[in-house]
Amino acid sequence: MLTTYDFIASYLRARFGDDERGASLVEYALLVALIAVVCIVAVTFLGTSASSKFQTVGNSIQG
């Protein structure tokens, strides 16, 4: 009986122990996703702003 208990105890420690590799992987994935969203928003905003500035300069040169 002691052998079965040792097997179950070691299995449970291996399965639910202090192994945090999966947690850190999820944290890094969320961080990369957040950085990607911020970059997309920044490029969209700067693109719109730059487009309006170029339109203003083009209109002043033509007029």
C-alpha positions in Angstrom: 0.0 0.0 0.0 2.9 2.3 0.7 4.1 2.0 -2.9 0.8 3.0 -4.3 0.6 6.0 -2.0 4.1 7.1 -3.0 3.2 6.8 -6.6 0.0 8.8 -6.3 1.8 11.5 -4.2 4.6 11.8 -6.7 2.1 12.0 -9.6 0.1 14.7 -7.9 3.3 16.7 -7.1 4.4 16.4 -10.7 1.0 17.3 -12.1 0.0 20.2 -9.8 3.3 21.2 -8.2 5.2 24.4 -8.4 5.8 24.1 -12.1 5.0 27.6 -13.6 6.3 27.2 -17.1 2.8 27.3 -18.6 1.8 30.4 -16.5 4.8 32.4 -17.7 4.2 31.4 -21.3 0.6 32.7 -21.0 1.9 35.9 -19.4 4.4 36.5 -22.2 1.7 35.8 -24.9 -0.6 38.4 -23.3 2.2 40.9 -23.1 3.0 40.4 -26.8 -0.7 40.7 -27.7 -1.0 43.9 -25.7 2.2 45.4 -27.4 0.8 44.5 -30.8 -2.5 46.2 -30.1 -0.8 49.3 -28.9 1.4 49.4 -32.0 -1.6 49.0 -34.3 -3.5 51.8 -32.6 -0.4 54.0 -32.7 0.3 53.4 -36.4 -3.4 54.0 -37.2 -3.5 57.2 -35.3 -0.2 58.5 -36.7 -1.2 57.5 -40.2 -4.4 59.4 -40.0 -2.7 62.4 -38.5 0.1 62.4 -41.1 -2.4 62.0 -43.9 -4.3 65.1 -42.8 -1.0 67.1 -42.5 0.0 66.1 -46.0 -3.4 67.0 -47.3 -3.1 70.5 -45.6 0.4 71.0 -47.1 -0.8 69.8 -50.5 -3.8 72.1 -50.5 -1.6 75.1 -49.5 0.9 74.4 -52.3 -1.9 74.1 -54.9 -3.8 77.1 -53.8 
